[in-house]
Amino acid sequence: MAYLYLALAIVAEVVATSSLKASEEFTRLWPSLLTVVGYVIAFYLLTLALRTLPVGIAYAIWAGLGIVLVTLIGILVYGERLDLPAALGLAMIIGGVAVIQVFSRVSAH
């Protein structure tokens, strides 16, 4: 269940962060509300995941996947571009999360 809570928390955080850009500095109502509600849901679900998962592992997965997913939304929705160093950095983040999941004994499998 902890990984389900963490996955849902990541989705809520990604929606909130993506909406933050659309809020245009909180001048647009609906994206601003989606940002606030998304972060509240994300942090609540993260607290549920932390009942079981170690905080360092949960946060590494949260941050790593959140960065990658928000970057993909930036590319697809906002037309942002990555250069080679940014793409390599994202690949390293994905690799780091994979190493934690596959090889770490402290993550709850």
N, C-alpha and C positions, 0 to 999 in steps of 0.2 A: 504493500500500500504506500510505503514511503516514496518509492520512485514514481508512483502515479501522482501523488501530491506534488512532488518536485517537478514533474513534467508539466502539470497544469499551472504551477507557479511560474515556470519559465514562459509558457504561452501567455499568461496574463501580463507578465513583465514586458514581453516583446510587444504585445498589443499596446500597453501603456506607453512604452518608449517611442514606438512608431507614431502614436497619437500625439505625443509631446511635440514632435516636429510639426504635425498638422495643426496644432493648437495656435501656432504663430504667436508665441510668448503669452499664452493664455488669453488671447483676444477673441478666439472663436469658441463658442459655448460647448458644442457637442464633443469636439476633440479634447477640450479641456476636461470635461466631465469623464470621458473615457480614460484619460490619463490618470486622474485621481482614483477612480473606481478600480481601474486595472492594477494600480500599485497596491491599493488596500487588499484586493483579492490575492495578489501575488505574495505579499508579505504574510498574510494569514496562512496561505497554503504552504509557504516555506516553513512556518512555525510547526505545522503538522508533520512535515517531512523530517524536521529536526528532532522529533520524538525518537526516531530510530537511527537516522543517519548522522555520522559525525559532522560537525559544523564545517570543518575545513573541506571535506569531500563534497558535501552538498553545495557549498559556495563555489568550489572550483567548477563543478558541473553547471551550476546556475549561471555563473559569469561566462564560462567558455561557450556554452550553447547559446546564451543570450546574445553575446557579441556576434557570433556567426549568423544567427537568425535575423538580428536587427540589420546586419550588413546586407544580407540577401534582400530584405525588404527595402532597404535604401536603394539597392540596385534596381529591383523590379518596380517599385512604386514611385520612387523619387528620382529615378534616372541617374543616381550617383555612380561613379566609376572607381575602380580599384586599380592601383598601379601594382607592379610586380612585388615590391616589398610588402605591401598590404596583403596581397594574396598569399605570399609565403608565410607571413605572420599568422593569418587565419588558419592556414594548413597546420602550423605548429600548435595552435590552440586546439584544433580538432584532434590532433595526435596526442596531446597531453590529456585530454578528457578520455580518449580511448585507452591510453596506458593506465589511467586510474581505474577504469572500469574492468579492464582485462586482468591486470596484474596486481592491483593493490589488495592487500588483505584487510585493510581497515574499511573499505567500502562494503556496504551490506548487499551482497549478491542474492 
